[in-house]
């Protein structure tokens, strides 16, 4: 059971009462509120993009035990506590699949995400297909989407929130042009904390 600190509850109530009117549904607003809380920035509202029914589908997958694959240890660490206290999903980062520089691809993180996706998706299909969380590496997001073009499996959810300037917006646009279930933070904004906060918002709604 999750017991929220009174300051957290007060913060969420403040955020809720100060958000502009929007067309997001209940679950999308829960994600938005968590992201505003994490970033301290109400402008996040104008950057979020959800595919149709993505939150509802992700919650079903989480409840069925879909594993969660992240591009960084930071995001994995931020999610593990919430997962443990809710649905108990396996959480692992791309680092698990690093092999001492013996990798192919543009970056070590991209290699780890792709290898992790292939291993986890081979064991978890359909509604239990892995959730992939990208909060740092645009190359990992680009190469994942490229790989999925020729794959028979698709993630239950892709969180596309890499942060930075080189290739970041291009990678997000590439994801937005697909039919994959996704939550994207447009612009150069993003990061491990906000990507993890998105998952945590959905995990909280699983109980």
TORFIRO-335915 format. One record per residue: residue number from 1; x, y, z of N, C-alpha, C in turn. Coordinates in steps of 0.2 Angstrom, whole numbers. Layout:
<rs>
R     i    n.px    n.py    n.pz   ca.px   ca.py   ca.pz    c.px    c.py    c.pz
R   NUM       X       Y       Z       X       Y       Z       X       Y       Z
...
</rs>
This chain:
<rs>
R     i    n.px    n.py    n.pz   ca.px   ca.py   ca.pz    c.px    c.py    c.pz
R     1       4      -6       0       0       0       0       4       6       0
R     2       3      11      -4       6      17      -5       4      22       0
R     3       8      25       5       6      30       9       9      37       7
R     4       5      41       4       8      48       2      10      52       8
R     5      15      56       7      17      61      12      12      67      11
R     6      10      70      16       6      76      16       8      81      11
R     7      15      82      11      17      88       6      16      86      -1
R     8      17      79      -3      16      77      -9       8      78     -11
R     9       4      76      -7      -3      77      -8      -5      84      -9
R    10      -2      88      -5      -3      96      -6      -1      98     -12
R    11       5      95     -14       8      98     -21       3      95     -27
R    12       1      89     -26      -3      87     -32     -10      91     -32
R    13     -13      92     -26     -19      96     -26     -18     103     -29
R    14     -12     106     -28     -10     113     -30      -9     112     -38
R    15      -6     107     -40      -5     106     -47     -12     106     -51
R    16     -16     101     -48     -22     100     -51     -27     106     -52
R    17     -26     110     -47     -30     116     -47     -28     122     -51
R    18     -21     121     -53     -18     126     -57     -17     124     -64
R    19     -19     118     -66     -18     116     -73     -23     120     -78
R    20     -21     121     -84     -26     124     -88     -30     118     -91
R    21     -36     120     -93     -41     115     -96     -38     112    -102
R    22     -39     105    -102     -36     102    -108     -41      96    -110
R    23     -38      92    -115     -42      87    -118     -40      80    -116
R    24     -35      80    -111     -33      74    -108     -38      70    -104
R    25     -38      63    -104     -43      60    -100     -40      59     -93
R    26     -44      55     -89     -42      55     -82     -35      52     -81
R    27     -33      47     -84     -26      44     -83     -21      48     -86
R    28     -22      51     -92     -17      56     -95     -16      62     -90
R    29     -21      64     -87     -20      69     -82     -16      67     -76
R    30     -17      61     -74     -13      58     -69      -6      58     -71
R    31      -4      56     -77       3      57     -79       5      64     -79
R    32       1      68     -82       3      75     -82       5      78     -76
R    33       0      77     -71       1      80     -64       8      77     -61
R    34       9      71     -62      16      68     -59      22      71     -63
R    35      21      73     -69      27      76     -73      28      83     -71
R    36      22      87     -70      23      93     -67      26      93     -61
R    37      24      89     -56      27      88     -50      34      87     -50
R    38      36      82     -55      43      81     -55      48      86     -58
R    39      45      90     -63      49      95     -66      48     102     -63
R    40      42     103     -60      41     110     -57      39     115     -63
R    41      36     112     -68      35     116     -74      28     115     -77
R    42      24     119     -77      17     118     -80      17     118     -87
R    43      22     121     -90      23     120     -98      23     113    -100
R    44      25     108     -96      25     101     -98      18     100    -102
R    45      13     103     -99       6     101    -102       6     102    -110
R    46      10     107    -112      10     108    -119      14     104    -124
R    47      18      99    -120      23      95    -124      21      88    -124
R    48      16      86    -120      15      79    -120      10      76    -125
R    49      11      70    -128       7      68    -133       6      60    -132
R    50       0      58    -132      -2      51    -130      -5      48    -136
R    51      -3      42    -137      -7      38    -143     -14      36    -140
R    52     -18      34    -144     -25      32    -141     -25      27    -136
R    53     -29      28    -131     -30      23    -125     -23      20    -123
R    54     -18      24    -123     -11      21    -121     -11      20    -114
R    55     -13      24    -110     -13      23    -103     -17      17    -100
R    56     -23      16    -103     -27      11    -101     -24       4    -103
R    57     -21       4    -109     -17      -2    -112     -11      -4    -107
R    58      -8       2    -106      -1       1    -102      -3      -2     -95
R    59      -9       0     -92     -10      -2     -85     -12     -10     -85
R    60     -16     -12     -91     -18     -19     -91     -11     -23     -92
R    61      -6     -21     -96       0     -24     -96       4     -25     -90
R    62       4     -19     -86       7     -19     -80       4     -24     -75
R    63      -2     -24     -75      -6     -29     -71      -5     -36     -72
R    64      -3     -37     -79      -2     -44     -81       5     -46     -80
R    65       9     -41     -78      16     -43     -76      21     -41     -82
R    66      20     -36     -86      24     -34     -92      31     -32     -89
R    67      37     -34     -91      43     -31     -88      44     -24     -91
R    68      48     -21     -87      50     -14     -89      57     -13     -90
R    69      59     -11     -96      66     -10     -99      67      -3     -99
R    70      72       0     -96      74       7     -96      81       8    -100
R    71      82      14    -102      89      15    -105      94      17    -100
R    72      92      18     -94      97      20     -89      96      17     -82
R    73     101      16     -78     100      14     -71      96      19     -67
R    74      97      25     -69      94      30     -65      86      29     -65
R    75      84      28     -72      77      27     -73      74      21     -69
R    76      78      16     -70      76       9     -67      76      10     -59
R    77      81      13     -56      81      14     -49      74      18     -47
R    78      73      23     -51      67      27     -49      60      23     -49
R    79      60      18     -54      54      14     -55      53       8     -50
R    80      59       5     -48      59      -1     -44      55      -1     -38
R    81      56       5     -34      52       5     -28      45       5     -29
R    82      42       9     -34      35       9     -35      33       3     -38
R    83      36      -1     -42      34      -7     -45      34     -12     -39
R    84      39     -12     -34      39     -17     -29      32     -16     -24
R    85      30      -9     -24      25      -8     -19      18      -8     -23
R    86      18     -10     -29      12     -10     -33      11     -17     -36
R    87      13     -18     -42      12     -24     -46      18     -29     -47
R    88      23     -27     -44      29     -31     -44      32     -33     -50
R    89      32     -29     -55      35     -30     -62      42     -30     -61
R    90      45     -34     -65      53     -34     -66      55     -28     -69
R    91      60     -24     -67      63     -18     -70      70     -19     -71
R    92      72     -18     -77      80     -19     -78      82     -13     -83
R    93      88     -12     -83      91      -6     -88      95     -10     -93
R    94      96      -6     -98     100      -8    -104     107     -10    -102
R    95     110      -8     -96     116     -10     -94     117     -17     -93
R    96     112     -20     -91     112     -28     -90     115     -31     -96
R    97     114     -28    -102     116     -32    -108     122     -29    -111
R    98     126     -24    -108     132     -22    -110     137     -27    -110
R    99     142     -27    -115     147     -33    -115     154     -30    -116
R   100     156     -26    -112     163     -24    -112     165     -21    -119
R   101     162     -16    -121     163     -13    -128     162     -17    -134
R   102     161     -24    -133     160     -28    -138     153     -28    -141
R   103     151     -23    -144     144     -22    -146     144     -18    -153
R   104     139     -19    -156     137     -16    -163     132     -11    -162
R   105     133      -6    -166     128      -1    -166     131       6    -164
R   106     127      11    -164     130      18    -163     132      19    -156
R   107     128      17    -151     130      18    -144     129      12    -140
R   108     132      11    -134     132       6    -130     125       5    -127
R   109     121      11    -126     115      11    -123     110       8    -128
R   110     111      10    -135     106       8    -140     107       0    -141
R   111     113      -2    -140     114     -10    -140     111     -13    -135
R   112     112     -10    -129     109     -14    -123     101     -14    -123
R   113      98      -8    -125      91      -8    -126      88     -13    -131
R   114      92     -13    -137      89     -18    -142      90     -25    -140
R   115      96     -27    -137      97     -34    -134      92     -35    -129
R   116      91     -31    -124      86     -32    -119      79     -33    -122
R   117      77     -29    -127      71     -29    -130      70     -36    -133
R   118      75     -38    -136      74     -45    -140      74     -51    -135
R   119      77     -50    -129      77     -56    -124      70     -56    -121
R   120      68     -50    -118      62     -49    -114      56     -50    -119
R   121      56     -48    -125      50     -49    -129      49     -56    -131
R   122      55     -60    -131      54     -67    -133      51     -71    -128
R   123      51     -69    -122      48     -72    -116      41     -69    -114
R   124      40     -63    -116      34     -60    -114      30     -57    -120
R   125      25     -60    -122      21     -58    -129      14     -56    -127
R   126      11     -53    -132       4     -50    -131       4     -45    -126
R   127      -1     -46    -122      -2     -41    -117       3     -40    -112
R   128       8     -45    -111      14     -45    -107      20     -42    -110
R   129      19     -40    -116      25     -37    -120      28     -31    -116
R   130      35     -31    -116      38     -26    -112      37     -19    -113
R   131      37     -15    -108      37      -8    -108      44      -5    -109
R   132      45      -1    -114      52       2    -115      52       9    -113
R   133      56      11    -109      57      18    -106      63      21    -108
R   134      63      26    -112      69      30    -115      68      37    -112
R   135      73      39    -107      73      45    -104      80      49    -105
R   136      84      46    -109      91      49    -110      93      48    -117
R   137      93      42    -120      97      41    -126      92      41    -133
R   138      93      46    -137      89      47    -143      92      41    -148
R   139      98      39    -148     100      34    -152      97      27    -150
R   140      96      26    -144      92      20    -142      85      20    -145
R   141      82      26    -144      75      26    -147      75      25    -154
R   142      79      28    -158      79      28    -165      80      21    -167
R   143      85      17    -164      87      11    -166      82       6    -164
R   144      78       7    -159      73       3    -157      67       3    -162
R   145      65       9    -164      60      10    -169      62       7    -175
R   146      68       8    -177      70       5    -184      69      -3    -183
R   147      72      -6    -178      71     -13    -177      64     -15    -177
R   148      59     -12    -174      52     -14    -173      49     -14    -180
R   149      52     -10    -185      49     -10    -192      49     -17    -195
R   150      53     -21    -193      54     -28    -195      52     -33    -190
R   151      49     -31    -185      48     -36    -179      41     -38    -179
R   152      39     -44    -177      32     -46    -176      29     -44    -169
R   153      33     -41    -165      31     -39    -158      32     -32    -158
R   154      28     -29    -153      28     -22    -152      28     -21    -144
R   155      31     -16    -141      31     -15    -134      23     -13    -132
R   156      22     -15    -126      15     -13    -123      15      -5    -123
R   157      21      -2    -122      21       5    -121      29       7    -123
R   158      29      12    -127      36      16    -127      35      23    -124
R   159      39      24    -119      40      31    -117      46      34    -120
R   160      44      39    -124      49      43    -128      51      50    -125
R   161      56      50    -121      57      56    -117      65      57    -117
R   162      69      55    -122      76      57    -122      77      65    -121
R   163      82      67    -118      83      74    -117      90      76    -120
R   164      90      82    -122      96      85    -126      94      88    -132
R   165     100      89    -136      99      93    -142     101      89    -149
R   166     105      84    -148     108      81    -154     103      75    -156
R   167      99      75    -161      95      69    -162      89      68    -158
R   168      88      72    -153      82      71    -148      76      72    -152
R   169      74      77    -155      68      79    -158      67      74    -164
R   170      72      73    -167      71      68    -173      69      61    -171
R   171      72      59    -165      70      52    -163      63      52    -160
R   172      61      57    -157      54      58    -155      49      58    -161
R   173      51      62    -166      46      62    -172      46      55    -175
R   174      51      52    -175      51      45    -178      46      41    -175
R   175      46      41    -168      42      37    -164      34      39    -166
R   176      33      46    -166      27      48    -167      24      46    -174
R   177      28      45    -178      26      43    -185      24      35    -186
R   178      24      32    -180      23      25    -180      16      24    -177
R   179      14      17    -177       7      15    -173       9      12    -166
R   180      15      13    -164      16      10    -157      13      14    -152
R   181      11      10    -147       8      13    -141      13      17    -137
R   182      12      24    -136      18      28    -134      15      34    -130
R   183      20      37    -126      19      43    -123      25      47    -124
R   184      25      53    -127      30      57    -130      30      63    -127
R   185      36      66    -125      37      73    -123      41      76    -128
R   186      37      80    -132      40      84    -138      45      89    -135
R   187      49      91    -140      54      96    -139      61      93    -136
R   188      65      97    -134      72      94    -131      71      92    -124
R   189      65      93    -121      64      91    -114      63      84    -113
R   190      65      82    -107      64      75    -105      68      73    -100
R   191      71      67    -100      76      65     -94      73      59     -91
R   192      78      55     -87      77      49     -84      71      50     -78
R   193      72      56     -75      67      57     -69      60      58     -72
R   194      59      61     -78      52      62     -80      50      55     -84
R   195      54      52     -87      52      45     -90      50      41     -84
R   196      54      40     -79      52      36     -73      45      38     -70
R   197      44      45     -69      38      47     -66      32      45     -70
R   198      33      45     -77      27      43     -81      25      36     -79
R   199      30      31     -79      29      24     -77      26      24     -70
R   200      29      28     -65      26      28     -58      19      30     -58
R   201      17      35     -62      10      37     -62       6      32     -64
R   202       8      28     -69       3      22     -71       3      17     -66
R   203       9      15     -63       9      10     -58       5      12     -52
R   204       4      18     -50       0      20     -45      -7      19     -46
R   205      -9      19     -53     -16      18     -55     -18      10     -55
R   206     -13       6     -54     -14      -1     -55     -17      -4     -49
R   207     -17       0     -43     -19      -3     -37     -26       0     -35
</rs>
